[in-house]
């Protein structure tokens, strides 16, 4: 293993977590303690994923990714694996949160204040009753 430290280390800065947390809580509007916990977890993972993308961007700005792969394959592997792990964790946290929100009990549909009066079915005209198989009384044109 290469003793060179990885470009990504430590937890995400507290300000980034709070920024994401406020947005996530505002967007999902959790109704239970468990939903709030999952929303906060998603915000933390999202901040970590953003930090990983920033580190990857910094690393690839300093050197060409192919050059880094050739000269420092362990660092390249560690960095890309970290970004992929953060992306998976972010997707998993979001899926868990969405699944819990889908399982919320549905609010009972409000009954209308007054039911509309049923409309009567149209009645056949009494002047010209027509039954199947009976000869028509209307004059024929020939």
Helices and strands as residue ranges (DSSP letters): H 14-28, H 33-62, H 65-71, H 73-102
